[in-house]
Amino acid sequence: MKRIFALFACGMLTTALFMSCSKNETGALVVYGSCEEEYLSAVCAKFERTTGIKTNYQRLSTGEVLTKITEENGNPSADVWFGGTTDPYNEAIVRGLLEPYAAQNASHIIGPQFKDADNNWFGIYRGILGFFWNTEEIERLGIEPPKDWDDLIKPEYRGLISFSNPNTAGTGKLIVNTMVQMKGRRAAMDYFRALDRNVSQYTKSGSGPSKLVPTGEVVIGIGFLHDVVYQILDNGYDNIGMTAPASGTSYEIGATAIFKGAKNRENAERFIEFALSPDCVNIAQDNGSYQFLVIDNARPVQAAVDAGLDVIETINYDFEDAKLHTSDYVQEFFTVIASDDRVKTE
């Protein structure tokens, strides 16, 4: 079990992290990316080759980006945000930190739920939330893998589970919102109090648990199932099982947006159009990202279909409730799990 710092101190870590951020070159587009770095790097390199616009990027979790742009308050050191779950994007809208843009390529988005109604963000992919486990460790311990949310609070899973910190990762925020929407607020917080007793580590990034499970650092993870597909296909792990919760689950929409006060607005708009084009999204699956794509002229992600992710049914996730109340839910989450003094994080 790794216990390095309290989750409430994440803001200090985030501030220190950004002190090392590279300076914006004159005229260069700066991208904060919250997808995996392999895909982020490929996207920025292709945009630069295609347009001739010098493009710098930094990979940060969605929570870190939200903290940074909140501190900068309309004078951002980056121009656009690419990837990561939309709950932090919606928090940024409430704080007035994103700039609307009527993207022409948004006409290819497959449904109204995959974009902000006021054009503050646009969806680029969709990922399914689920469970995964180390099959060797499950067998060694003589326990059954979880099938549903309530299984995770069973005493036999004490100290075996990991999911991401809602302060730093949009995935963690999505887990909190999902339980609130499925169980109701009070029951969800009671659930997290019980679940915390089984959690060995809250990771900084949403993909963190998928990296810990195959190595046996933790036995069970909660996160996006496309991250498990990556571990199987790209890293060659054959000791991971996965499932969607039997009673229902939710999904992320990975998004892109322009920051309010972006210094390179024209180039930022060009990036958004690129992000909503096949030139951008079709290279995801060639660079370790296996989410479903949400524009109608993109190439199907066969690895996700082969893994059975296309048949998983999801709840009708309430994005408006998440926009208005995520900060309150996350604050209550930390109050609840701190009540038994068992805060642990990566």
BELNOR-V366322 format. One line per field, one symbol per residue. psi: psi as a letter, one per 30 degrees, with the letter a starting at -180 (. if undefined). A space follows every 10 residues. Layout:
# BELNOR-V366322
psi->???
This chain:
# BELNOR-V366322
psi->kkjelkffge eeeeeeeffg kkljkkfkkk kkkgakeeee eeeeeeeeee fgkkkllkjk leeeeeeefe efhgilflel kklllfeeee eeeeghglkk kikeffffkf lffglkfggf lkkflkkkka llljeeeeee fhlklkflef efgkffgkgf kklljfefkf eeeeeeeeee eefleeeeee eeeeeeffkf kjlelefeef feeffgelek lkakffeeee eeeefgkghk lllkkeflla lljklklkkk gkfieeeeee eeeefgleee fffeffhgjh lklgkfglkk jeeeeefgff gkkllikjee eeeffeeeee eeeeeefffg hhkkl.
